[in-house]
Structures are given as structure tokens and as C-alpha cells.
Amino acid sequence: MKIFVGSLPWSAEDQNLRTLFEKFGQVDSASVLMDKFTGRSRGFGFVEMPDDESAKQAISALNGSDMEGRAIVVNEAKERTEGFGPDKRKGGGNYGNKGGGGYNRNRY
């Protein structure tokens, strides 16, 4: 089962997550997403556990628990859906200049 872990402290690393979750069973992978510019944690990561029962126990026990002064969020990871971001059907984000404003390159 893939588990989402959010509200991580900036100092969090892969090994921190692995150690935290190994108390509940085998961990296949643990990764904290890092900011490519600052090199520090982006505040969330993912853990994969092969045994669903152990994963559910970990989620139940760790959700809201303290990690370096922060209450972490732990739940089952959801698959990304197509169309992530602004709703393109509504013209959000000024795609194709539908919303007006913005730079008009035909002006010059």
C-alpha cells in the first residue's frame, strides 16, 4: 500500500520516514520529496508497505502524531487524476487568452 505523509518538518529525510514506519512492519520504500532549489524537504513524502494490514495500523497510529514539533498527516495515497491543476474547461489560468488580459503578441 502506498501511504502519503504530509506536514513533514523541513529537516525530514528518507531514513526518518523509513525508521518511523518500520515499527509497524516491512517498508519497501520511503521517500521525502526534496525541493530542487533549496535541497530541503518539500514537506511531504511517500512510504510503500507490502502488507496492507500493517500499513493501515501505521496510518491509524501515526496520523496526527508529532515529528519534530509538527503534527504529521498520514493517509492512504490517492492516484493522481488526469487534469490535475486548473480546470481547462472553464478557461482557468488564462489558457489561450480566454480570460482576457495578459500579453497580446499580435499588438506589435
N, C-alpha and C positions, 0 to 999 in steps of 0.2 A: 504494500500500500504506500502511496506517495503522500507525504504529510507536508503541509505548509506551516512554516514557523515565522511569525511576524513580530514586530516591535522589538527586534533584537538590539542590543547595545552596539554602538559603532565599533567597539573593540572585538566583537564576536568573530570567530574563525571556524572553519570546518570541524576541527578537532573538538571545539567546545560543544557543538551540536552532537557530534558522534558520542562523546562521553555522556552527555545528558540523556540521550535516548538508549544507550546500551544497557542502562539499568533495567529496561523493560524487555529486552530481547536483542536478537541479532539485527544489526544495521548494515544494509547493503551499501548505502551511500549517504553522505551528509555534506551538503554544500551551502555555504553562505554566499550570496551574490555580492560581488565587490564592485565598487564604483571605479571605472577605468581611469578617471582623472585624479581622484584623491587617494585611491588604493585602500580605502576603508570600507567597511560593511555598508550595504545599501539599506540595512535594517530588516532584511528578510532572507529566508533560505528554505531549502527543501531537504527532507530526510526520506529515505526509502527503506521500508522494513518488509521482509518477505512474509512474515506471519501477521495476518490481519488482526487476530485477537490481541497480540502483543502491541500492535500499532494503536488499536482502539484504547487499550489500557494506558499507553503513553499519552495519547491525546487527552484522555479524561484527567489524568494526573497532572499533566504539565500545563494545560491551558490556564492562563491567569497566574501561573507561578512566577516567582521572582528570578531574574537573571541579571546580576549586577545592578540592582535597583530598578529594573524595568519589569513590568508585568507583561510577559510574552503571550502572544496569541498563537494557539496551536489547533489546527483542524485539518481534516482531510483535504488534500489539494484537489481543486477542480480543474478540468481540462479547459484550456483557452478556447473561446468560441471565435468563429470567423466574424470579421467586422469589429474586432477589438478597437476601441477608440471612438472618436466622434461618429455619430450616425450619418453616414454618407447620403442616405435617402432624404435627409432633412436639410442638406446643404450646410451642415455644421462645419465650422473651421474654415470658412471661406474657400472651399474647394471649388475650383473652376470659376472663381469670382462671382458665385451665385449670390453671395451675401452683400455685394456692393463693397465699396471702399477698397483699400489695398492699392497696389501699384498697377497702373494701366500702362502696359508696354506699347500699346498702339498710339499713345499720345505723342510720342517723339519721333 
